[in-house]
Amino acid sequence: MKRSALCIIALAAASCSDEPTAAEREAISDAKIAAVEAAQIVPAEELAPQPIGSDLLMRENIGGAGCAFTPAKGLSGPVLVTRPDLAYMRLGDQMVRFAADKGSARLPLDGWTKYVGKARSLQLAVDSSGEAPGASDMMRGGDALLVVKDERERIIFEADEKLACAS
């Protein structure tokens, strides 16, 4: 028994000599903290909205008056459709809904400039100064900038072109 106790004491003494200094412990701690912080920051996703065709609008039962945003990137249809309470984007094969932020500025036909989703938000900046004189309430729009942000407020999609609103 005395022999095993002596071995344990000898091992403990040996391990003490390999113990890092205070400066080394602080450097190790800082490195661990930096690694944890870096692991928590997920890179921003690349958002590639797909055109929303009229067949998809009918299938998803998204009808009525509202606005449609088609970017200048040569897509064959709008990537955003707004309604009084919701906005829709097609991401891959999935329609993603955004709730209207009714504290934001109004668009024609009871649309809004801000919409919020589960993991993203979007904002439309519309310049209707170029609108045709005498444009009726049934057909409005203007130059627009669409900005989509992720939950960390990083811009993940940005495009400009025309916003067309119709009833």
C-alpha positions as CSV (number, residue, x, y, z in Angstrom):
1,M,0.0,0.0,0.0
2,K,2.8,2.4,0.8
3,R,4.4,1.6,-2.5
4,S,1.2,2.5,-4.5
5,A,0.9,5.7,-2.5
6,L,4.5,6.7,-3.3
7,C,3.8,6.0,-7.0
8,I,0.7,8.2,-6.9
9,I,2.7,11.0,-5.2
10,A,5.5,10.6,-7.7
11,L,3.1,10.8,-10.7
12,A,1.4,13.8,-9.2
13,A,4.7,15.6,-8.8
14,A,5.8,14.7,-12.3
15,S,2.5,16.0,-13.7
16,C,2.9,19.3,-11.8
17,S,6.2,20.0,-13.7
18,D,4.3,19.8,-17.0
19,E,1.6,22.2,-16.0
20,P,1.4,25.4,-18.2
21,T,2.3,28.8,-16.8
22,A,-0.3,31.4,-16.2
23,A,0.4,33.1,-19.5
24,E,0.2,29.7,-21.3
25,R,-3.2,29.0,-19.6
26,E,-4.5,32.4,-20.7
27,A,-3.4,31.8,-24.3
28,I,-5.0,28.4,-24.3
29,S,-8.2,29.9,-22.9
30,D,-8.2,32.7,-25.4
31,A,-7.7,30.2,-28.3
32,K,-10.6,28.0,-27.0
33,I,-12.9,31.1,-26.8
34,A,-12.0,32.2,-30.3
35,A,-12.7,28.7,-31.6
36,V,-16.1,28.6,-30.0
37,E,-17.0,32.1,-31.3
38,A,-15.8,31.2,-34.8
39,A,-17.9,28.0,-34.8
40,Q,-21.0,30.0,-34.0
41,I,-20.8,32.3,-37.0
42,V,-22.5,30.5,-39.9
43,P,-21.6,32.0,-43.3
44,A,-24.5,33.9,-45.0
45,E,-26.5,31.7,-47.3
46,E,-26.6,32.4,-51.0
47,L,-30.2,33.2,-51.9
48,A,-31.3,32.4,-55.4
49,P,-35.0,33.1,-55.7
50,Q,-36.8,31.4,-58.6
51,P,-39.5,32.9,-60.8
52,I,-43.1,32.5,-59.5
53,G,-45.3,31.5,-62.5
54,S,-49.1,32.0,-62.6
55,D,-49.6,28.3,-62.4
56,L,-47.8,28.2,-59.1
57,L,-49.8,31.2,-57.8
58,M,-53.0,29.3,-58.7
59,R,-51.8,26.0,-57.2
60,E,-50.8,27.8,-53.9
61,N,-54.1,29.7,-53.9
62,I,-52.3,33.1,-54.0
63,G,-54.6,35.4,-55.8
64,G,-55.9,38.9,-55.6
65,A,-54.6,42.4,-55.8
66,G,-50.9,43.0,-55.1
67,C,-47.5,43.7,-56.5
68,A,-44.9,41.7,-58.3
69,F,-41.2,42.3,-58.4
70,T,-39.2,40.9,-61.3
71,P,-35.4,41.6,-61.1
72,A,-33.4,42.7,-64.1
73,K,-31.3,39.5,-64.1
74,G,-33.3,38.0,-67.0
75,L,-35.6,35.9,-65.0
76,S,-38.9,34.9,-66.7
77,G,-41.2,36.0,-63.9
78,P,-41.5,37.8,-60.6
79,V,-39.4,36.5,-57.7
80,L,-41.6,38.3,-55.1
81,V,-45.3,38.6,-54.9
82,T,-46.8,40.9,-52.3
83,R,-50.4,40.9,-50.9
84,P,-51.9,42.9,-48.1
85,D,-50.9,40.5,-45.3
86,L,-48.2,38.3,-46.9
87,A,-45.4,38.2,-49.4
88,Y,-44.2,35.1,-51.2
89,M,-40.8,34.1,-52.6
90,R,-40.0,30.8,-54.3
91,L,-36.7,29.4,-53.0
92,G,-35.9,26.2,-54.8
93,D,-39.1,24.2,-55.0
94,Q,-40.6,25.8,-51.9
95,M,-42.8,28.9,-51.5
96,V,-41.6,30.9,-48.5
97,R,-44.1,33.3,-46.8
98,F,-43.3,36.6,-45.2
99,A,-45.7,38.5,-42.9
100,A,-46.4,42.1,-43.6
101,D,-44.8,44.7,-41.3
102,K,-47.8,47.0,-41.1
103,G,-45.7,49.6,-39.4
104,S,-43.7,50.1,-42.6
105,A,-44.6,52.4,-45.5
106,R,-47.4,51.4,-47.7
107,L,-47.2,50.2,-51.3
108,P,-50.0,50.5,-53.8
109,L,-52.9,48.1,-53.3
110,D,-52.4,47.6,-49.6
111,G,-48.9,46.2,-49.9
112,W,-46.0,47.1,-47.5
113,T,-42.3,47.9,-47.9
114,K,-41.2,45.4,-45.2
115,Y,-42.1,41.8,-44.7
116,V,-40.7,39.4,-42.1
117,G,-40.2,35.6,-42.3
118,K,-38.9,32.9,-39.9
119,A,-35.3,33.2,-41.0
120,R,-35.3,36.2,-43.4
121,S,-36.7,39.6,-43.8
122,L,-37.2,41.7,-46.9
123,Q,-37.5,45.3,-47.8
124,L,-38.7,47.1,-50.9
125,A,-37.6,50.6,-51.7
126,V,-39.9,52.0,-54.4
127,D,-39.4,55.2,-56.4
128,S,-42.8,55.9,-58.0
129,S,-41.7,59.3,-59.3
130,G,-41.3,57.7,-62.8
131,E,-44.9,56.4,-62.8
132,A,-47.0,57.3,-65.8
133,P,-49.1,60.4,-65.1
134,G,-52.7,59.4,-64.4
135,A,-51.9,55.8,-63.4
136,S,-55.0,54.3,-61.9
137,D,-55.2,52.5,-58.6
138,M,-55.6,49.3,-60.7
139,M,-52.1,49.6,-62.2
140,R,-49.2,51.2,-60.3
141,G,-45.6,50.6,-59.6
142,G,-42.1,52.1,-60.2
143,D,-38.5,51.5,-59.9
144,A,-37.7,49.3,-56.9
145,L,-34.9,47.8,-54.9
146,L,-35.5,44.5,-53.2
147,V,-33.2,43.6,-50.3
148,V,-33.4,40.3,-48.4
149,K,-31.6,39.9,-45.1
150,D,-30.9,36.8,-42.9
151,E,-31.5,36.6,-39.2
152,R,-28.2,38.3,-38.5
153,E,-29.2,41.3,-40.7
154,R,-26.7,40.3,-43.5
155,I,-27.8,41.0,-47.0
156,I,-28.3,37.7,-48.8
157,F,-30.1,39.0,-51.9
158,E,-30.3,42.4,-53.6
159,A,-31.8,43.3,-56.9
160,D,-33.4,46.2,-58.6
161,E,-35.9,46.7,-61.4
162,K,-39.6,47.5,-61.6
163,L,-42.4,46.8,-59.1
164,A,-45.7,46.3,-60.9
165,C,-48.9,46.5,-58.9
166,A,-52.3,45.5,-60.2
167,S,-55.7,44.5,-58.9
